[in-house]
Structures are given as structure tokens and as C-alpha cells.
Amino acid sequence: QVQLAESGGGLVQPGGSLRLSCVASTTIFRLYTMGWYRQAPGKQRELVARVTSGGRINYADFVKGRFTISRDNAKSTVHLQMNSLKPEDTAVYYCNADLTTVQGAYGYWGQGTQVTVSS
């Protein structure tokens, strides 16, 4: 089992910035694909950004160059820098860790951190 601890959420004005962090309790963090997902009220959970163990990055279209995902394997941490935040970004943001092996796939979720963008 891998525990994921998210932090950095909060209330911010439109146009503001937040930096989310997620620390994973595994010594093989470097082998996991790490991602950020979000879920707004009444909507399905959606991918925000993802970075693979090889460093490949995918962003959702709605990021529009505003968000940056990064990972620090030495600290078993993944970050999501969010700039130019909009009210539509309001959601619970979840950290995800995924490891696929020949024996199966292993996925873990954090508890989530609330991001509220409002004037």
C-alpha cells in the first residue's frame, strides 16, 4: 500500500496561484506514474496532468499552459503549479500514483485537497 499526502489547496482569487504537493510513502516512487485529477460538484473526476516514470507529461486541454506538473524523485513528491486560476478550476484535487507490472496494475489515491477560486 502507498499513502499519498496532498497539501497546498485553499481559497484564492481569480488570477491567483497555488502550488499543490503530494508526498508518496514508497521507496520506489521513481517507478510510478504520478498524476493530478480533479472533481467538481456534480461532475466526474478528470485528469489534470500526469507525468510518467520516464518523464513524459500530459496535460488536459483546459490547462491552457497555466499549470505545470513536476516530480522530485529524491523526495518522492509530485507538484502541480497552478497559475492564472479561474473559478472553473474550483474542485477537489486528487493525487494519483499508478504502477503497472507484469503481475498487475496498482493504483492509489490521496484524500484530496480543496481548491476554491472565487472573488
PyMOL CGO cylinders between C-alpha atoms (Angstrom):
from pymol import cmd
from pymol.cgo import CYLINDER

trace = [
    CYLINDER, 0.00, 0.00, 0.00, 1.10, 3.52, -0.81, 0.3, 1, 1, 1, 1, 1, 1,
    CYLINDER, 1.10, 3.52, -0.81, -0.12, 6.51, 1.14, 0.3, 1, 1, 1, 1, 1, 1,
    CYLINDER, -0.12, 6.51, 1.14, -0.41, 9.84, -0.66, 0.3, 1, 1, 1, 1, 1, 1,
    CYLINDER, -0.41, 9.84, -0.66, -0.47, 13.08, 1.30, 0.3, 1, 1, 1, 1, 1, 1,
    CYLINDER, -0.47, 13.08, 1.30, -1.70, 16.15, -0.56, 0.3, 1, 1, 1, 1, 1, 1,
    CYLINDER, -1.70, 16.15, -0.56, -1.26, 19.73, 0.53, 0.3, 1, 1, 1, 1, 1, 1,
    CYLINDER, -1.26, 19.73, 0.53, -1.42, 23.26, -0.83, 0.3, 1, 1, 1, 1, 1, 1,
    CYLINDER, -1.42, 23.26, -0.83, -5.10, 23.70, -1.53, 0.3, 1, 1, 1, 1, 1, 1,
    CYLINDER, -5.10, 23.70, -1.53, -7.09, 26.66, -0.36, 0.3, 1, 1, 1, 1, 1, 1,
    CYLINDER, -7.09, 26.66, -0.36, -9.07, 29.74, -1.32, 0.3, 1, 1, 1, 1, 1, 1,
    CYLINDER, -9.07, 29.74, -1.32, -7.61, 32.02, -3.96, 0.3, 1, 1, 1, 1, 1, 1,
    CYLINDER, -7.61, 32.02, -3.96, -8.81, 34.95, -6.04, 0.3, 1, 1, 1, 1, 1, 1,
    CYLINDER, -8.81, 34.95, -6.04, -9.26, 34.61, -9.81, 0.3, 1, 1, 1, 1, 1, 1,
    CYLINDER, -9.26, 34.61, -9.81, -5.90, 35.11, -11.49, 0.3, 1, 1, 1, 1, 1, 1,
    CYLINDER, -5.90, 35.11, -11.49, -4.05, 33.89, -8.44, 0.3, 1, 1, 1, 1, 1, 1,
    CYLINDER, -4.05, 33.89, -8.44, -1.74, 30.93, -8.00, 0.3, 1, 1, 1, 1, 1, 1,
    CYLINDER, -1.74, 30.93, -8.00, -1.49, 27.82, -5.88, 0.3, 1, 1, 1, 1, 1, 1,
    CYLINDER, -1.49, 27.82, -5.88, 1.12, 25.09, -5.64, 0.3, 1, 1, 1, 1, 1, 1,
    CYLINDER, 1.12, 25.09, -5.64, -0.13, 21.63, -4.77, 0.3, 1, 1, 1, 1, 1, 1,
    CYLINDER, -0.13, 21.63, -4.77, 2.19, 18.97, -3.40, 0.3, 1, 1, 1, 1, 1, 1,
    CYLINDER, 2.19, 18.97, -3.40, 1.81, 15.24, -2.95, 0.3, 1, 1, 1, 1, 1, 1,
    CYLINDER, 1.81, 15.24, -2.95, 4.22, 13.10, -0.94, 0.3, 1, 1, 1, 1, 1, 1,
    CYLINDER, 4.22, 13.10, -0.94, 4.16, 9.33, -1.50, 0.3, 1, 1, 1, 1, 1, 1,
    CYLINDER, 4.16, 9.33, -1.50, 5.16, 6.73, 1.08, 0.3, 1, 1, 1, 1, 1, 1,
    CYLINDER, 5.16, 6.73, 1.08, 7.12, 4.42, -1.19, 0.3, 1, 1, 1, 1, 1, 1,
    CYLINDER, 7.12, 4.42, -1.19, 10.81, 3.85, -1.77, 0.3, 1, 1, 1, 1, 1, 1,
    CYLINDER, 10.81, 3.85, -1.77, 10.23, 3.12, -5.46, 0.3, 1, 1, 1, 1, 1, 1,
    CYLINDER, 10.23, 3.12, -5.46, 8.49, 6.39, -6.22, 0.3, 1, 1, 1, 1, 1, 1,
    CYLINDER, 8.49, 6.39, -6.22, 10.57, 6.77, -9.38, 0.3, 1, 1, 1, 1, 1, 1,
    CYLINDER, 10.57, 6.77, -9.38, 8.75, 3.81, -10.95, 0.3, 1, 1, 1, 1, 1, 1,
    CYLINDER, 8.75, 3.81, -10.95, 5.27, 5.29, -10.59, 0.3, 1, 1, 1, 1, 1, 1,
    CYLINDER, 5.27, 5.29, -10.59, 3.31, 7.37, -13.00, 0.3, 1, 1, 1, 1, 1, 1,
    CYLINDER, 3.31, 7.37, -13.00, 2.07, 10.31, -10.94, 0.3, 1, 1, 1, 1, 1, 1,
    CYLINDER, 2.07, 10.31, -10.94, -0.96, 12.37, -11.77, 0.3, 1, 1, 1, 1, 1, 1,
    CYLINDER, -0.96, 12.37, -11.77, -3.30, 15.08, -10.61, 0.3, 1, 1, 1, 1, 1, 1,
    CYLINDER, -3.30, 15.08, -10.61, -7.04, 14.73, -11.11, 0.3, 1, 1, 1, 1, 1, 1,
    CYLINDER, -7.04, 14.73, -11.11, -9.90, 16.95, -10.05, 0.3, 1, 1, 1, 1, 1, 1,
    CYLINDER, -9.90, 16.95, -10.05, -13.59, 16.58, -9.37, 0.3, 1, 1, 1, 1, 1, 1,
    CYLINDER, -13.59, 16.58, -9.37, -16.05, 19.45, -9.23, 0.3, 1, 1, 1, 1, 1, 1,
    CYLINDER, -16.05, 19.45, -9.23, -19.52, 19.11, -7.69, 0.3, 1, 1, 1, 1, 1, 1,
    CYLINDER, -19.52, 19.11, -7.69, -21.83, 17.17, -9.97, 0.3, 1, 1, 1, 1, 1, 1,
    CYLINDER, -21.83, 17.17, -9.97, -19.05, 16.24, -12.37, 0.3, 1, 1, 1, 1, 1, 1,
    CYLINDER, -19.05, 16.24, -12.37, -16.86, 13.22, -12.99, 0.3, 1, 1, 1, 1, 1, 1,
    CYLINDER, -16.86, 13.22, -12.99, -13.26, 13.09, -11.93, 0.3, 1, 1, 1, 1, 1, 1,
    CYLINDER, -13.26, 13.09, -11.93, -11.00, 14.27, -14.73, 0.3, 1, 1, 1, 1, 1, 1,
    CYLINDER, -11.00, 14.27, -14.73, -7.30, 14.22, -15.48, 0.3, 1, 1, 1, 1, 1, 1,
    CYLINDER, -7.30, 14.22, -15.48, -5.48, 17.49, -14.97, 0.3, 1, 1, 1, 1, 1, 1,
    CYLINDER, -5.48, 17.49, -14.97, -1.87, 16.47, -15.57, 0.3, 1, 1, 1, 1, 1, 1,
    CYLINDER, -1.87, 16.47, -15.57, 0.26, 13.35, -15.48, 0.3, 1, 1, 1, 1, 1, 1,
    CYLINDER, 0.26, 13.35, -15.48, 3.97, 12.59, -15.51, 0.3, 1, 1, 1, 1, 1, 1,
    CYLINDER, 3.97, 12.59, -15.51, 5.30, 9.09, -16.18, 0.3, 1, 1, 1, 1, 1, 1,
    CYLINDER, 5.30, 9.09, -16.18, 8.31, 7.39, -14.62, 0.3, 1, 1, 1, 1, 1, 1,
    CYLINDER, 8.31, 7.39, -14.62, 10.20, 8.26, -17.79, 0.3, 1, 1, 1, 1, 1, 1,
    CYLINDER, 10.20, 8.26, -17.79, 9.33, 11.94, -17.51, 0.3, 1, 1, 1, 1, 1, 1,
    CYLINDER, 9.33, 11.94, -17.51, 6.66, 12.15, -20.20, 0.3, 1, 1, 1, 1, 1, 1,
    CYLINDER, 6.66, 12.15, -20.20, 3.99, 14.73, -19.36, 0.3, 1, 1, 1, 1, 1, 1,
    CYLINDER, 3.99, 14.73, -19.36, 0.36, 15.02, -20.40, 0.3, 1, 1, 1, 1, 1, 1,
    CYLINDER, 0.36, 15.02, -20.40, -1.93, 17.97, -19.71, 0.3, 1, 1, 1, 1, 1, 1,
    CYLINDER, -1.93, 17.97, -19.71, -5.65, 18.39, -20.06, 0.3, 1, 1, 1, 1, 1, 1,
    CYLINDER, -5.65, 18.39, -20.06, -6.71, 20.90, -22.70, 0.3, 1, 1, 1, 1, 1, 1,
    CYLINDER, -6.71, 20.90, -22.70, -8.24, 23.20, -20.12, 0.3, 1, 1, 1, 1, 1, 1,
    CYLINDER, -8.24, 23.20, -20.12, -4.83, 23.81, -18.56, 0.3, 1, 1, 1, 1, 1, 1,
    CYLINDER, -4.83, 23.81, -18.56, -4.02, 26.13, -21.50, 0.3, 1, 1, 1, 1, 1, 1,
    CYLINDER, -4.02, 26.13, -21.50, -0.42, 26.48, -20.41, 0.3, 1, 1, 1, 1, 1, 1,
    CYLINDER, -0.42, 26.48, -20.41, -1.41, 27.66, -16.94, 0.3, 1, 1, 1, 1, 1, 1,
    CYLINDER, -1.41, 27.66, -16.94, -0.43, 24.57, -14.95, 0.3, 1, 1, 1, 1, 1, 1,
    CYLINDER, -0.43, 24.57, -14.95, 2.90, 22.79, -14.62, 0.3, 1, 1, 1, 1, 1, 1,
    CYLINDER, 2.90, 22.79, -14.62, 3.42, 19.31, -13.20, 0.3, 1, 1, 1, 1, 1, 1,
    CYLINDER, 3.42, 19.31, -13.20, 6.81, 18.25, -11.89, 0.3, 1, 1, 1, 1, 1, 1,
    CYLINDER, 6.81, 18.25, -11.89, 8.27, 15.44, -9.83, 0.3, 1, 1, 1, 1, 1, 1,
    CYLINDER, 8.27, 15.44, -9.83, 11.14, 15.17, -7.40, 0.3, 1, 1, 1, 1, 1, 1,
    CYLINDER, 11.14, 15.17, -7.40, 12.12, 11.52, -7.13, 0.3, 1, 1, 1, 1, 1, 1,
    CYLINDER, 12.12, 11.52, -7.13, 14.60, 12.19, -4.34, 0.3, 1, 1, 1, 1, 1, 1,
    CYLINDER, 14.60, 12.19, -4.34, 11.74, 13.48, -2.18, 0.3, 1, 1, 1, 1, 1, 1,
    CYLINDER, 11.74, 13.48, -2.18, 9.02, 11.16, -3.51, 0.3, 1, 1, 1, 1, 1, 1,
    CYLINDER, 9.02, 11.16, -3.51, 6.97, 14.24, -4.31, 0.3, 1, 1, 1, 1, 1, 1,
    CYLINDER, 6.97, 14.24, -4.31, 4.92, 15.48, -7.23, 0.3, 1, 1, 1, 1, 1, 1,
    CYLINDER, 4.92, 15.48, -7.23, 3.87, 19.12, -7.57, 0.3, 1, 1, 1, 1, 1, 1,
    CYLINDER, 3.87, 19.12, -7.57, 1.24, 20.98, -9.52, 0.3, 1, 1, 1, 1, 1, 1,
    CYLINDER, 1.24, 20.98, -9.52, 1.92, 24.66, -10.02, 0.3, 1, 1, 1, 1, 1, 1,
    CYLINDER, 1.92, 24.66, -10.02, -1.34, 26.38, -10.90, 0.3, 1, 1, 1, 1, 1, 1,
    CYLINDER, -1.34, 26.38, -10.90, -1.25, 29.92, -12.26, 0.3, 1, 1, 1, 1, 1, 1,
    CYLINDER, -1.25, 29.92, -12.26, -3.92, 32.24, -13.64, 0.3, 1, 1, 1, 1, 1, 1,
    CYLINDER, -3.92, 32.24, -13.64, -6.58, 30.33, -11.77, 0.3, 1, 1, 1, 1, 1, 1,
    CYLINDER, -6.58, 30.33, -11.77, -10.20, 30.63, -12.86, 0.3, 1, 1, 1, 1, 1, 1,
    CYLINDER, -10.20, 30.63, -12.86, -13.44, 29.98, -10.99, 0.3, 1, 1, 1, 1, 1, 1,
    CYLINDER, -13.44, 29.98, -10.99, -13.93, 26.94, -13.24, 0.3, 1, 1, 1, 1, 1, 1,
    CYLINDER, -13.93, 26.94, -13.24, -10.83, 25.41, -11.63, 0.3, 1, 1, 1, 1, 1, 1,
    CYLINDER, -10.83, 25.41, -11.63, -12.71, 25.06, -8.35, 0.3, 1, 1, 1, 1, 1, 1,
    CYLINDER, -12.71, 25.06, -8.35, -12.68, 21.37, -7.40, 0.3, 1, 1, 1, 1, 1, 1,
    CYLINDER, -12.68, 21.37, -7.40, -11.20, 18.78, -5.12, 0.3, 1, 1, 1, 1, 1, 1,
    CYLINDER, -11.20, 18.78, -5.12, -7.78, 17.90, -6.49, 0.3, 1, 1, 1, 1, 1, 1,
    CYLINDER, -7.78, 17.90, -6.49, -6.57, 14.33, -6.05, 0.3, 1, 1, 1, 1, 1, 1,
    CYLINDER, -6.57, 14.33, -6.05, -3.09, 12.89, -6.28, 0.3, 1, 1, 1, 1, 1, 1,
    CYLINDER, -3.09, 12.89, -6.28, -2.76, 9.55, -8.06, 0.3, 1, 1, 1, 1, 1, 1,
    CYLINDER, -2.76, 9.55, -8.06, 0.05, 7.00, -8.18, 0.3, 1, 1, 1, 1, 1, 1,
    CYLINDER, 0.05, 7.00, -8.18, -0.01, 4.20, -10.71, 0.3, 1, 1, 1, 1, 1, 1,
    CYLINDER, -0.01, 4.20, -10.71, 2.35, 1.27, -11.19, 0.3, 1, 1, 1, 1, 1, 1,
    CYLINDER, 2.35, 1.27, -11.19, 1.84, -1.37, -13.86, 0.3, 1, 1, 1, 1, 1, 1,
    CYLINDER, 1.84, -1.37, -13.86, 3.79, -4.63, -13.69, 0.3, 1, 1, 1, 1, 1, 1,
    CYLINDER, 3.79, -4.63, -13.69, 3.60, -8.00, -15.43, 0.3, 1, 1, 1, 1, 1, 1,
    CYLINDER, 3.60, -8.00, -15.43, 1.62, -9.23, -12.40, 0.3, 1, 1, 1, 1, 1, 1,
    CYLINDER, 1.62, -9.23, -12.40, -0.95, -6.47, -12.43, 0.3, 1, 1, 1, 1, 1, 1,
    CYLINDER, -0.95, -6.47, -12.43, -1.71, -2.79, -12.08, 0.3, 1, 1, 1, 1, 1, 1,
    CYLINDER, -1.71, -2.79, -12.08, -1.56, -0.92, -8.80, 0.3, 1, 1, 1, 1, 1, 1,
    CYLINDER, -1.56, -0.92, -8.80, -3.25, 2.42, -8.29, 0.3, 1, 1, 1, 1, 1, 1,
    CYLINDER, -3.25, 2.42, -8.29, -3.52, 4.66, -5.27, 0.3, 1, 1, 1, 1, 1, 1,
    CYLINDER, -3.52, 4.66, -5.27, -5.40, 7.86, -4.49, 0.3, 1, 1, 1, 1, 1, 1,
    CYLINDER, -5.40, 7.86, -4.49, -4.89, 10.61, -1.99, 0.3, 1, 1, 1, 1, 1, 1,
    CYLINDER, -4.89, 10.61, -1.99, -7.68, 12.04, 0.12, 0.3, 1, 1, 1, 1, 1, 1,
    CYLINDER, -7.68, 12.04, 0.12, -7.88, 15.18, -1.98, 0.3, 1, 1, 1, 1, 1, 1,
    CYLINDER, -7.88, 15.18, -1.98, -7.32, 18.85, -1.32, 0.3, 1, 1, 1, 1, 1, 1,
    CYLINDER, -7.32, 18.85, -1.32, -9.93, 21.54, -1.93, 0.3, 1, 1, 1, 1, 1, 1,
    CYLINDER, -9.93, 21.54, -1.93, -9.13, 24.33, -4.36, 0.3, 1, 1, 1, 1, 1, 1,
    CYLINDER, -9.13, 24.33, -4.36, -11.61, 27.20, -4.43, 0.3, 1, 1, 1, 1, 1, 1,
    CYLINDER, -11.61, 27.20, -4.43, -11.22, 30.10, -6.86, 0.3, 1, 1, 1, 1, 1, 1,
    CYLINDER, -11.22, 30.10, -6.86, -13.61, 32.89, -6.03, 0.3, 1, 1, 1, 1, 1, 1,
    CYLINDER, -13.61, 32.89, -6.03, -13.77, 36.64, -5.76, 0.3, 1, 1, 1, 1, 1, 1,
]
cmd.load_cgo(trace, "trace")
